Amino acid sequence: MARKLIDCREFPSQTNCTLTIAGEEDEVLRAAALHATDVHGEKDTPELRAMLRQALKDEGGGVRAGPSAAEREQPAPH
């Protein structure tokens, strides 16, 4: 699964937020929605989630910090 990212700098903000969130799509959407409600006072609505989903971008560079959640669930080879 391709990693996604969302960059708060791409949204108008009075706080000039610079947070970038990267990970698997469902992780990024969940964290971005929490951030939007906690830091920016948004309401977690289907419309907010749709806007966040549209703002997702593929993470570039091909560098991975570790295994994906699916890979971590696989039994280790013997």
C-alpha positions in Angstrom: 0.0 0.0 0.0 1.4 3.4 -1.0 2.0 5.8 1.9 0.1 9.1 1.8 0.8 12.5 3.3 -1.1 15.7 4.1 0.5 19.0 4.7 -1.3 21.6 6.9 0.6 24.4 5.1 -1.7 23.8 2.1 -4.7 24.9 4.1 -5.5 28.5 5.1 -4.8 28.9 8.8 -4.6 31.7 11.3 -1.9 29.8 13.1 0.3 29.2 10.1 0.5 25.5 11.0 3.4 23.6 9.4 2.4 20.0 10.4 2.9 17.3 7.9 1.4 13.8 8.6 2.5 10.7 6.7 1.5 7.1 6.8 -1.0 4.7 5.4 -4.2 6.4 4.2 -6.5 5.5 7.0 -3.9 6.5 9.6 -3.3 9.9 7.9 -7.0 10.6 7.6 -7.6 9.7 11.3 -4.7 11.8 12.5 -5.5 14.8 10.2 -9.1 14.8 11.4 -8.0 14.8 15.1 -5.5 17.6 14.3 -8.1 19.7 12.5 -10.5 19.4 15.4 -8.0 19.8 18.2 -5.8 22.5 16.8 -8.0 24.3 14.3 -11.4 24.0 15.9 -13.0 22.2 13.0 -15.9 19.7 13.4 -15.2 16.1 12.4 -17.8 15.7 9.7 -18.1 13.6 6.6 -17.4 16.9 4.6 -14.2 17.5 6.6 -13.0 13.9 6.0 -13.8 14.2 2.2 -11.8 17.4 2.0 -8.9 15.8 3.8 -9.1 12.7 1.6 -8.9 15.0 -1.5 -5.8 16.7 -0.1 -3.8 13.5 0.4 -0.7 13.1 -1.8 1.5 10.1 -2.4 4.6 10.3 -0.2 7.7 10.6 -2.4 11.2 9.5 -2.0 10.6 5.8 -1.6 12.2 5.8 1.9 10.4 3.7 4.6 11.1 4.0 8.3 9.8 0.5 9.0 7.3 -2.2 8.0 3.7 -1.3 7.2 0.9 -2.5 9.6 0.1 -5.4 7.2 3.8 -6.4 7.2 4.0 -6.3 11.0 1.1 -8.8 11.2 2.9 -11.4 9.1 4.6 -14.1 11.0 8.4 -13.9 10.9 10.2 -16.2 8.5 12.1 -19.0 10.2 
